[in-house]
Amino acid sequence: MAWNEPGGGNNQQDPWGGGGGRRPSGNGGNNGGGNQGPPDLDEALKKFQDKINRLLGGRGKRSGSGGGDGAGGGGGKRNPFVLPVLVLIVAAVIWAGSGFHLIDQSERGVVFRLGKYTDTLNPGLHWNPPIIDRVDNVNVTSIRSATQTDSMLTSDENIVRVSVSTQYVVSDAHAFLVNVNEPEMTLQNAMDSALRQEVGNMHLQEILTTGRDRLGQRIFDRLTAYMDAYGTGLRLQTVNVESTAPPDQVQNAFDDVIRAREERQRSINQANAYSQAVVLEAKGQKQRLVEEANGYKAAIVSDATGQTNRFNSLLGEYRQAPDVTRQRLYLETISQVLSNTPKALVDLGDSNAVTVLPLNQMQAGGNANGKSGSSSMSMQQLEQISRQVVDHMNSGSQQPTRSSSLREGR
């Protein structure tokens, strides 16, 4: 039998209606509390509804059997504050639960309390009172990009079309949301200003060829200064000059100018190469002549020095033995003269005879062995004449010996 079965007598074991306390006698139940069993969920819900009805001022219904009116069966006054309180409690629970929010690792939360900045939240779970606080999440790790393409005037009054791209991130979430209205649009305008400023300070040829990297660095520095001055909370990472080109209307003419400039540069390079070759060759010839002159100078100086030394040595010998030295010098001189003359005439002075010396035959006879007797006689005659010349020189006569050489008469 169930614990709440009507007419159960002592077996009635209602955990909410008994337990040793007084209860209405309308069902004839036992006032004593017996052993209690498991509660009935339906009955528990009914009792809870009765309590709510009593709180709201309605008629509650006892959980026991029987229809008699007990002490709690009568109607009571309805409390007008109960329903608003319940509504407020439920609303407060919903309001408090909606204040929890999670911030991702790549984000930062900017808290505005009643419209005023109060704090910046790091990643994690946070609670802020709804309606009072407003939390705006800002991604601070994603790389954003912006591009700018426009035609502008260079310093040499030429028009060039430049395309620039930049990559940036949000470095300060508070400044990004508060300091500047539409900071990314501000970045676009600042990039256009910086681009025009730097292009206006450079020549067209420099922008189109070797100055692109320098142009990108100048734009980066100027744009960074602008962003720091405005307080946008953005940090630039790179600025790239994507393309530089003249306007489409003058592209063909510009190509012709480029080709002419390249041809001019090629001609200049060829002329410089030829000039370098000629200059180097002239320098080589100059150095060769200088070396030859130095060599000739050294030879002449050395020869003159040798001749001087030889003359000084001969002078010392002459002072010691003048006669012998004079005779030796005479013989050496005659030998040198006659070595270059095929014939010689010798006038002995005292006699009218003129002796012809066949020097060529004498030289041929002296170089070959077993020649004819005429060659030997010629040598003998030469020795005899030489002795006569020496004796005449040693005689010390006042009349000088006349000797003449016959010029080449072959």
Sine and cosine of phi, psi and omega as CSV:
sin_phi,cos_phi,sin_psi,cos_psi,sin_omega,cos_omega
0.00,0.00,0.65,-0.76,-0.01,-1.00
-0.95,0.32,0.42,-0.91,-0.06,-1.00
-0.93,0.36,-0.39,0.92,-0.01,-1.00
-0.94,-0.34,0.38,0.93,0.00,-1.00
-0.95,0.31,0.72,-0.70,-0.01,-1.00
-0.87,0.50,0.59,-0.81,0.01,-1.00
0.94,0.33,0.40,0.92,-0.04,-1.00
-0.97,0.25,-0.24,0.97,0.00,-1.00
0.92,0.40,-0.78,-0.63,-0.04,-1.00
-0.95,0.32,-0.26,0.97,0.01,-1.00
-0.99,0.16,-0.07,1.00,0.02,-1.00
-0.94,0.34,0.93,-0.37,-0.06,-1.00
-0.83,-0.56,0.92,0.39,0.01,-1.00
-1.00,0.09,0.90,-0.44,-0.03,-1.00
-0.93,0.37,-0.38,0.93,0.01,-1.00
-1.00,-0.08,-0.30,0.95,-0.08,-1.00
-0.96,-0.29,-0.18,0.98,-0.08,-1.00
-0.82,-0.58,-0.80,-0.60,0.02,-1.00
0.99,0.14,0.43,0.90,0.06,-1.00
1.00,-0.06,-0.10,1.00,0.02,-1.00
-1.00,-0.05,0.15,-0.99,0.05,-1.00
-0.97,0.26,0.54,-0.84,0.06,-1.00
-0.55,-0.83,0.32,-0.95,-0.04,-1.00
-0.87,0.48,0.53,-0.85,-0.05,-1.00
-1.00,-0.07,0.23,0.97,-0.06,-1.00
-0.92,0.39,-0.43,0.90,-0.02,-1.00
-0.98,-0.21,-0.03,1.00,0.03,-1.00
0.93,0.36,0.46,0.89,-0.02,-1.00
-0.99,0.14,0.24,-0.97,0.01,-1.00
-0.99,0.17,0.71,-0.71,0.02,-1.00
-0.97,0.24,-0.34,0.94,-0.01,-1.00
-0.97,0.25,0.50,-0.87,0.01,-1.00
-1.00,-0.08,0.86,-0.51,0.05,-1.00
-1.00,-0.04,-0.30,-0.95,0.05,-1.00
-0.92,0.38,0.73,-0.68,-0.06,-1.00
-0.99,-0.12,0.68,-0.73,0.06,-1.00
-0.98,-0.20,-0.15,-0.99,0.01,-1.00
-0.92,0.39,0.58,-0.81,-0.05,-1.00
-0.96,0.28,0.45,-0.89,0.08,-1.00
-1.00,-0.01,0.82,-0.58,-0.05,-1.00
-0.92,0.40,-0.60,0.80,0.02,-1.00
-0.89,0.46,-0.69,0.73,0.01,-1.00
-0.91,0.40,-0.60,0.80,0.02,-1.00
-0.90,0.43,-0.64,0.77,0.05,-1.00
-0.91,0.42,-0.62,0.79,0.01,-1.00
-0.90,0.43,-0.67,0.74,0.01,-1.00
-0.90,0.43,-0.63,0.78,0.02,-1.00
-0.90,0.43,-0.64,0.77,0.06,-1.00
-0.90,0.43,-0.61,0.79,0.03,-1.00
-0.90,0.43,-0.67,0.74,0.03,-1.00
-0.89,0.46,-0.65,0.76,0.05,-1.00
-0.89,0.45,-0.66,0.75,0.01,-1.00
-0.90,0.43,-0.63,0.78,0.03,-1.00
-0.91,0.40,-0.63,0.78,0.05,-1.00
-0.89,0.46,-0.57,0.82,0.00,-1.00
-0.99,0.13,-0.02,1.00,0.07,-1.00
1.00,-0.05,0.14,0.99,0.01,-1.00
-1.00,0.00,-0.09,-1.00,0.00,-1.00
-1.00,0.06,0.83,-0.55,0.05,-1.00
-1.00,0.04,0.32,-0.95,-0.04,-1.00
-0.83,-0.55,0.81,-0.58,-0.02,-1.00
-0.93,0.36,0.46,-0.89,-0.02,-1.00
-0.99,0.14,-0.23,0.97,-0.02,-1.00
-0.98,0.18,0.16,-0.99,0.02,-1.00
-1.00,0.09,0.22,-0.98,-0.02,-1.00
0.99,-0.11,0.42,-0.91,-0.09,-1.00
-0.94,-0.33,0.11,0.99,-0.01,-1.00
-0.92,0.40,0.46,-0.89,0.04,-1.00
-1.00,0.10,0.87,-0.50,0.04,-1.00
-1.00,-0.08,-0.25,-0.97,-0.02,-1.00
-0.95,0.31,-0.53,0.85,0.00,-1.00
-1.00,-0.09,0.06,1.00,-0.06,-1.00
-0.99,0.12,-0.30,0.95,-0.04,-1.00
-0.97,0.26,0.38,-0.92,0.02,-1.00
-0.96,0.26,0.51,-0.86,0.03,-1.00
-0.83,-0.55,0.11,-0.99,0.03,-1.00
-0.97,0.25,0.61,-0.80,0.03,-1.00
-0.98,0.21,0.77,-0.64,0.01,-1.00
-1.00,0.06,0.89,-0.45,-0.08,-1.00
-0.97,0.25,-0.19,0.98,-0.05,-1.00
-0.99,-0.10,-0.12,0.99,-0.10,-0.99
-0.93,0.36,-0.75,0.66,-0.03,-1.00
-0.89,0.46,-0.72,0.70,0.06,-1.00
-0.88,0.48,-0.58,0.81,0.02,-1.00
-0.91,0.42,-0.69,0.72,0.04,-1.00
-0.88,0.47,-0.67,0.75,0.02,-1.00
-0.89,0.46,-0.66,0.75,0.01,-1.00
-0.91,0.41,-0.62,0.78,0.02,-1.00
-0.90,0.44,-0.72,0.69,0.01,-1.00
-0.88,0.47,-0.69,0.72,0.01,-1.00
-0.89,0.45,-0.61,0.79,0.01,-1.00
-0.91,0.41,-0.63,0.78,0.03,-1.00
-0.90,0.43,-0.70,0.71,0.01,-1.00
-0.90,0.43,-0.66,0.75,0.00,-1.00
-0.89,0.45,-0.70,0.72,-0.01,-1.00
-0.92,0.38,-0.59,0.80,0.01,-1.00
-0.94,0.35,-0.53,0.85,0.00,-1.00
-0.97,0.23,-0.07,1.00,0.00,-1.00
-0.99,0.11,-0.16,0.99,0.03,-1.00
-0.99,0.11,0.68,-0.73,0.03,-1.00
-0.47,-0.88,0.45,-0.89,-0.06,-1.00
-0.92,-0.40,0.75,-0.66,0.03,-1.00
-0.96,-0.26,0.78,-0.62,-0.04,-1.00
-0.96,0.29,0.28,-0.96,-0.01,-1.00
-0.90,0.44,-0.48,0.87,-0.02,-1.00
-1.00,0.03,0.10,1.00,-0.10,-0.99
-0.83,-0.55,0.29,-0.96,0.17,-0.99
-0.75,-0.66,0.65,-0.76,-0.01,-1.00
-0.98,-0.19,0.81,-0.59,0.02,-1.00
-0.98,-0.21,0.86,-0.51,-0.10,-0.99
-0.99,-0.15,0.79,-0.62,0.09,-1.00
-0.88,-0.48,0.90,-0.44,0.02,-1.00
-0.98,-0.20,0.92,-0.39,-0.06,-1.00
0.83,0.56,0.60,0.80,0.07,-1.00
1.00,0.03,-0.05,1.00,-0.02,-1.00
-0.94,-0.35,0.69,-0.72,0.00,-1.00
-0.91,0.40,0.72,-0.69,0.00,-1.00
-0.83,-0.56,-0.59,0.80,-0.12,-0.99
-0.31,-0.95,0.30,-0.95,0.12,-0.99
-0.87,-0.50,0.84,-0.54,-0.10,-1.00
-1.00,-0.09,0.66,-0.75,0.08,-1.00
-1.00,0.07,0.15,-0.99,-0.01,-1.00
-0.87,0.50,0.58,-0.82,0.00,-1.00
0.67,-0.74,-0.09,-1.00,0.01,-1.00
-1.00,-0.01,0.76,-0.66,-0.04,-1.00
-0.69,-0.72,0.37,-0.93,0.09,-1.00
-0.79,-0.61,0.76,-0.64,0.08,-1.00
-0.71,-0.71,0.63,-0.78,-0.03,-1.00
-0.90,0.44,0.84,-0.54,0.01,-1.00
-0.89,0.46,0.37,-0.93,0.01,-1.00
0.94,0.33,-0.70,0.72,0.00,-1.00
-0.97,0.25,-0.73,0.69,0.00,-1.00
-0.96,-0.28,0.63,-0.77,0.12,-0.99
-0.87,-0.50,0.81,-0.59,-0.05,-1.00
-0.92,-0.39,0.87,-0.50,0.06,-1.00
-0.96,-0.29,0.85,-0.53,0.02,-1.00
-1.00,0.01,0.72,-0.69,-0.02,-1.00
-0.82,-0.58,0.78,-0.62,0.06,-1.00
-0.98,0.21,0.85,-0.53,-0.08,-1.00
-0.92,-0.38,0.11,0.99,-0.01,-1.00
-0.91,-0.42,-0.42,0.91,-0.03,-1.00
-0.94,0.33,0.65,-0.76,0.00,-1.00
-1.00,0.04,0.84,-0.54,0.01,-1.00
-0.97,-0.26,0.34,-0.94,-0.06,-1.00
-0.68,-0.74,0.42,-0.91,0.05,-1.00
-0.56,-0.83,0.55,-0.84,-0.01,-1.00
-0.81,-0.59,0.43,-0.90,0.02,-1.00
-0.57,-0.82,0.82,-0.58,0.00,-1.00
-0.71,-0.70,0.81,-0.59,-0.02,-1.00
-0.26,-0.96,0.29,-0.96,0.08,-1.00
-0.99,-0.14,0.65,-0.76,-0.06,-1.00
-0.51,-0.86,0.16,-0.99,-0.10,-0.99
-0.99,-0.14,0.69,-0.72,0.03,-1.00
-1.00,-0.02,0.06,-1.00,-0.02,-1.00
-0.94,0.35,-0.42,0.91,0.05,-1.00
-1.00,-0.09,0.39,0.92,0.13,-0.99
0.89,0.46,0.68,0.74,0.14,-0.99
-0.89,-0.46,0.43,-0.90,0.00,-1.00
-0.98,-0.18,0.73,-0.69,0.01,-1.00
-0.70,-0.72,0.55,-0.83,0.03,-1.00
-0.96,-0.28,0.86,-0.52,-0.10,-0.99
-0.85,-0.53,0.69,-0.72,0.07,-1.00
-0.88,-0.48,0.82,-0.58,-0.07,-1.00
-0.78,-0.62,0.65,-0.76,0.09,-1.00
-0.81,-0.59,0.53,-0.85,0.00,-1.00
-0.70,-0.71,0.54,-0.84,0.08,-1.00
-0.90,-0.44,0.67,-0.75,-0.07,-1.00
-0.49,-0.87,0.27,-0.96,0.06,-1.00
-0.72,-0.69,0.27,-0.96,0.07,-1.00
-1.00,0.06,0.90,-0.43,-0.01,-1.00
-1.00,-0.08,-0.43,0.90,-0.02,-1.00
-0.69,-0.73,0.96,-0.27,-0.06,-1.00
-0.90,0.43,-0.63,0.78,0.00,-1.00
-0.89,0.45,-0.75,0.66,0.02,-1.00
-0.90,0.43,-0.58,0.81,0.01,-1.00
-0.88,0.47,-0.59,0.81,-0.05,-1.00
-1.00,-0.03,-0.44,0.90,-0.20,-0.98
-0.95,-0.31,-0.70,0.71,-0.23,-0.97
-0.94,0.35,-0.68,0.74,-0.13,-0.99
-0.80,-0.60,0.67,-0.74,0.10,-0.99
-0.98,0.19,0.84,-0.54,-0.05,-1.00
0.84,0.54,0.94,0.35,-0.05,-1.00
-0.89,0.46,-0.54,0.84,0.00,-1.00
-0.94,0.35,-0.58,0.81,0.11,-0.99
-0.93,0.38,-0.59,0.81,0.08,-1.00
-0.88,0.47,-0.63,0.78,0.05,-1.00
-0.89,0.46,-0.66,0.75,0.04,-1.00
-0.87,0.49,-0.72,0.70,-0.01,-1.00
-0.92,0.40,-0.64,0.76,0.02,-1.00
-0.92,0.39,-0.59,0.81,0.02,-1.00
-0.92,0.39,-0.62,0.78,0.05,-1.00
-0.90,0.44,-0.66,0.75,0.02,-1.00
-0.91,0.41,-0.72,0.70,0.00,-1.00
-0.90,0.44,-0.63,0.78,0.00,-1.00
-0.90,0.44,-0.72,0.69,0.00,-1.00
-0.92,0.40,-0.60,0.80,0.00,-1.00
-0.90,0.44,-0.72,0.70,-0.06,-1.00
-0.96,0.26,-0.61,0.79,0.04,-1.00
-0.91,0.42,-0.59,0.81,0.02,-1.00
-0.93,0.38,-0.24,0.97,0.03,-1.00
-0.99,-0.15,0.08,1.00,-0.06,-1.00
-0.81,-0.59,0.36,-0.93,0.05,-1.00
-1.00,0.09,0.38,-0.92,-0.05,-1.00
-0.89,0.46,-0.73,0.68,-0.05,-1.00
-0.88,0.48,-0.62,0.79,0.01,-1.00
-0.92,0.39,-0.63,0.78,0.01,-1.00
-0.92,0.39,-0.62,0.79,-0.07,-1.00
-0.98,0.19,-0.36,0.93,-0.12,-0.99
-0.88,-0.48,-1.00,-0.04,-0.20,-0.98
-1.00,-0.01,-0.15,0.99,-0.11,-0.99
-0.99,-0.15,0.18,0.98,-0.05,-1.00
-0.93,0.37,-0.68,0.74,0.02,-1.00
-0.91,0.42,-0.67,0.74,0.02,-1.00
-0.91,0.42,-0.60,0.80,0.06,-1.00
-0.89,0.46,-0.69,0.72,0.02,-1.00
-0.88,0.47,-0.64,0.77,0.01,-1.00
-0.92,0.39,-0.64,0.77,0.03,-1.00
-0.90,0.43,-0.67,0.74,0.03,-1.00
-0.89,0.45,-0.65,0.76,0.01,-1.00
-0.87,0.49,-0.74,0.68,-0.02,-1.00
-0.90,0.44,-0.71,0.71,-0.03,-1.00
-0.93,0.37,-0.66,0.75,-0.01,-1.00
-0.93,0.37,-0.59,0.81,0.07,-1.00
-0.89,0.45,-0.66,0.75,0.05,-1.00
-0.89,0.45,-0.64,0.77,0.04,-1.00
-0.88,0.47,-0.73,0.68,-0.05,-1.00
-0.90,0.43,-0.62,0.79,0.04,-1.00
-0.93,0.38,-0.62,0.79,0.01,-1.00
-0.93,0.36,-0.60,0.80,0.01,-1.00
-0.98,0.21,-0.38,0.93,-0.05,-1.00
0.92,0.38,0.69,0.72,-0.05,-1.00
-0.98,0.21,-0.25,0.97,-0.06,-1.00
0.98,0.21,0.23,0.97,0.02,-1.00
-0.96,-0.26,0.61,-0.79,0.05,-1.00
-0.84,-0.54,0.85,-0.53,0.00,-1.00
-0.97,0.26,0.59,-0.80,0.08,-1.00
-0.95,-0.31,-0.78,0.63,0.02,-1.00
-0.59,-0.81,0.44,-0.90,0.15,-0.99
-0.76,-0.65,0.87,-0.50,-0.05,-1.00
-0.89,-0.45,0.75,-0.66,0.13,-0.99
-1.00,0.07,0.97,-0.24,-0.11,-0.99
-0.94,0.34,-0.72,0.69,-0.05,-1.00
-0.41,-0.91,0.50,-0.86,0.12,-0.99
-0.70,-0.72,0.78,-0.62,-0.05,-1.00
-0.39,-0.92,0.45,-0.89,0.09,-1.00
-0.95,0.31,0.20,-0.98,0.03,-1.00
-0.88,0.47,0.44,-0.90,-0.04,-1.00
-0.89,0.46,-0.50,0.87,-0.05,-1.00
-0.92,0.39,-0.44,0.90,-0.06,-1.00
-0.89,-0.45,0.31,0.95,-0.06,-1.00
-0.89,0.46,-0.69,0.73,-0.01,-1.00
-0.90,0.44,-0.71,0.70,0.03,-1.00
-0.89,0.45,-0.61,0.79,0.02,-1.00
-0.92,0.40,-0.61,0.80,0.07,-1.00
-0.89,0.46,-0.63,0.77,0.05,-1.00
-0.89,0.45,-0.64,0.77,0.03,-1.00
-0.90,0.43,-0.65,0.76,0.01,-1.00
-0.89,0.45,-0.70,0.72,0.01,-1.00
-0.90,0.44,-0.66,0.75,0.03,-1.00
-0.90,0.44,-0.63,0.78,0.02,-1.00
-0.92,0.40,-0.64,0.77,0.04,-1.00
-0.91,0.41,-0.64,0.77,0.04,-1.00
-0.91,0.43,-0.65,0.76,0.05,-1.00
-0.88,0.48,-0.70,0.71,0.00,-1.00
-0.91,0.42,-0.59,0.81,0.04,-1.00
-0.91,0.42,-0.67,0.74,0.03,-1.00
-0.90,0.44,-0.65,0.76,0.04,-1.00
-0.89,0.46,-0.66,0.75,0.01,-1.00
-0.91,0.42,-0.64,0.77,0.04,-1.00
-0.90,0.43,-0.69,0.72,0.03,-1.00
-0.89,0.46,-0.65,0.76,0.03,-1.00
-0.90,0.43,-0.63,0.78,0.03,-1.00
-0.90,0.43,-0.70,0.72,0.03,-1.00
-0.90,0.45,-0.67,0.74,0.02,-1.00
-0.88,0.48,-0.67,0.75,0.01,-1.00
-0.90,0.44,-0.65,0.76,0.00,-1.00
-0.90,0.44,-0.72,0.70,-0.01,-1.00
-0.90,0.43,-0.68,0.73,-0.01,-1.00
-0.89,0.45,-0.68,0.74,0.01,-1.00
-0.91,0.42,-0.64,0.76,0.03,-1.00
-0.91,0.42,-0.68,0.74,0.03,-1.00
-0.89,0.45,-0.63,0.78,0.04,-1.00
-0.91,0.42,-0.61,0.79,0.05,-1.00
-0.90,0.44,-0.70,0.71,0.05,-1.00
-0.89,0.46,-0.66,0.75,0.03,-1.00
-0.86,0.50,-0.71,0.70,-0.01,-1.00
-0.91,0.41,-0.59,0.81,0.04,-1.00
-0.90,0.43,-0.71,0.71,0.04,-1.00
-0.88,0.47,-0.64,0.77,0.02,-1.00
-0.90,0.44,-0.66,0.75,0.01,-1.00
-0.92,0.40,-0.66,0.75,0.05,-1.00
-0.89,0.46,-0.69,0.72,0.03,-1.00
-0.88,0.47,-0.66,0.75,0.04,-1.00
-0.90,0.43,-0.62,0.78,0.05,-1.00
-0.91,0.41,-0.70,0.72,0.04,-1.00
-0.88,0.47,-0.68,0.73,0.02,-1.00
-0.87,0.50,-0.71,0.71,-0.01,-1.00
-0.90,0.43,-0.63,0.78,0.01,-1.00
-0.91,0.42,-0.71,0.70,-0.01,-1.00
-0.89,0.45,-0.70,0.72,0.00,-1.00
-0.90,0.44,-0.67,0.74,0.01,-1.00
-0.91,0.42,-0.66,0.75,0.02,-1.00
-0.90,0.44,-0.70,0.72,0.02,-1.00
-0.90,0.44,-0.64,0.77,0.04,-1.00
-0.89,0.45,-0.64,0.76,0.04,-1.00
-0.91,0.41,-0.68,0.73,0.05,-1.00
-0.88,0.47,-0.65,0.76,0.02,-1.00
-0.90,0.44,-0.71,0.71,0.02,-1.00
-0.89,0.45,-0.64,0.77,0.00,-1.00
-0.90,0.43,-0.67,0.74,0.00,-1.00
-0.90,0.43,-0.65,0.76,0.02,-1.00
-0.90,0.43,-0.65,0.76,0.04,-1.00
-0.91,0.42,-0.67,0.74,0.01,-1.00
-0.91,0.41,-0.57,0.82,0.02,-1.00
-0.90,0.43,-0.63,0.78,0.04,-1.00
-0.90,0.43,-0.65,0.76,0.03,-1.00
-0.93,0.37,-0.62,0.79,0.00,-1.00
-0.89,0.46,-0.63,0.78,0.01,-1.00
-0.92,0.39,-0.51,0.86,0.03,-1.00
-0.98,0.20,-0.66,0.75,-0.02,-1.00
-0.64,-0.77,1.00,0.10,-0.10,-1.00
-0.93,0.36,-0.61,0.79,-0.04,-1.00
-0.92,0.40,-0.75,0.66,-0.01,-1.00
-0.90,0.44,-0.66,0.75,-0.02,-1.00
-0.92,0.40,-0.62,0.78,0.02,-1.00
-0.90,0.43,-0.69,0.73,-0.01,-1.00
-0.90,0.44,-0.66,0.75,-0.01,-1.00
-0.92,0.40,-0.63,0.78,0.04,-1.00
-0.90,0.43,-0.65,0.76,0.02,-1.00
-0.89,0.46,-0.72,0.70,-0.01,-1.00
-0.90,0.44,-0.65,0.76,0.02,-1.00
-0.91,0.42,-0.61,0.80,0.00,-1.00
-0.94,0.35,-0.70,0.71,0.03,-1.00
-0.88,0.48,-0.63,0.78,0.01,-1.00
-0.89,0.45,-0.68,0.73,0.01,-1.00
-0.92,0.39,-0.63,0.78,-0.02,-1.00
-0.94,0.34,-0.74,0.67,-0.05,-1.00
-0.94,0.34,-0.35,0.94,0.01,-1.00
-0.93,0.38,-0.34,0.94,-0.01,-1.00
-0.96,-0.27,0.06,1.00,-0.06,-1.00
-0.86,-0.51,0.82,-0.58,-0.02,-1.00
-0.94,0.34,-0.45,0.89,-0.02,-1.00
-0.68,-0.74,0.49,-0.87,0.01,-1.00
-0.60,-0.80,0.61,-0.79,0.07,-1.00
-0.95,-0.32,0.80,-0.61,-0.03,-1.00
-0.89,-0.46,0.85,-0.53,0.04,-1.00
-0.97,-0.24,0.91,-0.42,-0.05,-1.00
-0.98,0.18,-0.11,0.99,0.10,-0.99
1.00,0.02,-0.85,0.53,-0.07,-1.00
-0.97,0.25,-0.60,0.80,-0.01,-1.00
-0.98,-0.18,0.40,-0.92,0.04,-1.00
-1.00,0.07,-0.05,1.00,-0.02,-1.00
-0.98,0.22,0.58,-0.81,0.06,-1.00
-0.90,-0.43,0.86,-0.51,-0.02,-1.00
-1.00,-0.08,0.76,-0.65,0.04,-1.00
-0.98,-0.22,0.85,-0.53,0.01,-1.00
-0.99,-0.12,0.93,-0.37,0.05,-1.00
-0.98,0.20,0.99,0.13,-0.11,-0.99
-0.91,0.42,-0.58,0.81,-0.02,-1.00
-0.91,0.41,-0.64,0.77,0.03,-1.00
-0.94,0.33,-0.58,0.81,0.01,-1.00
-0.92,0.40,-0.63,0.78,0.03,-1.00
-0.93,0.37,-0.66,0.76,0.04,-1.00
-0.91,0.42,-0.63,0.77,0.03,-1.00
-0.93,0.36,-0.55,0.83,0.00,-1.00
-0.96,0.29,-0.47,0.88,-0.03,-1.00
-1.00,0.10,-0.43,0.90,-0.04,-1.00
-0.95,-0.32,0.63,-0.77,0.06,-1.00
-1.00,-0.06,0.50,-0.86,0.04,-1.00
0.97,0.26,0.53,0.85,0.01,-1.00
-0.99,0.13,0.01,-1.00,-0.04,-1.00
-0.94,0.33,0.26,-0.97,-0.02,-1.00
-0.92,0.39,-0.40,0.92,0.02,-1.00
-0.90,0.44,-0.59,0.81,0.03,-1.00
-0.92,0.39,-0.66,0.75,0.02,-1.00
-0.90,0.43,-0.65,0.76,0.04,-1.00
-0.89,0.45,-0.63,0.77,0.00,-1.00
-0.90,0.44,-0.60,0.80,0.04,-1.00
-0.92,0.38,-0.64,0.77,0.04,-1.00
-0.90,0.44,-0.68,0.73,0.04,-1.00
-0.88,0.48,-0.64,0.77,-0.01,-1.00
-0.90,0.44,-0.66,0.75,0.02,-1.00
-0.92,0.40,-0.63,0.78,0.01,-1.00
-0.91,0.42,-0.70,0.71,0.01,-1.00
-0.89,0.45,-0.65,0.76,-0.01,-1.00
-0.89,0.45,-0.61,0.79,0.02,-1.00
-0.93,0.37,-0.60,0.80,0.03,-1.00
-0.91,0.42,-0.64,0.77,0.00,-1.00
-0.91,0.41,-0.65,0.76,-0.01,-1.00
-0.93,0.38,-0.68,0.73,0.01,-1.00
-0.88,0.47,-0.64,0.77,0.01,-1.00
-0.90,0.44,-0.61,0.79,0.01,-1.00
-0.94,0.35,-0.59,0.81,-0.03,-1.00
-0.98,0.21,-0.27,0.96,-0.04,-1.00
-0.92,0.39,-0.38,0.93,0.04,-1.00
0.95,0.31,0.39,0.92,0.04,-1.00
-0.90,0.43,0.42,-0.91,-0.03,-1.00
-0.97,0.22,-0.41,0.91,-0.01,-1.00
-0.99,0.10,0.82,-0.57,-0.01,-1.00
-0.95,0.31,0.57,-0.82,0.04,-1.00
-0.95,0.31,0.79,-0.61,-0.01,-1.00
-0.99,-0.11,0.80,-0.60,0.07,-1.00
-0.70,-0.71,0.68,-0.73,0.02,-1.00
-0.69,-0.72,0.54,-0.84,0.05,-1.00
-0.93,-0.37,0.70,-0.72,0.02,-1.00
-0.99,0.17,0.79,-0.61,0.02,-1.00
-0.91,0.42,0.27,-0.96,-0.08,-1.00
-0.81,0.58,0.87,-0.49,-0.04,-1.00
-0.82,-0.57,0.36,0.93,0.00,-1.00
-0.96,0.29,0.00,0.00,0.00,0.00
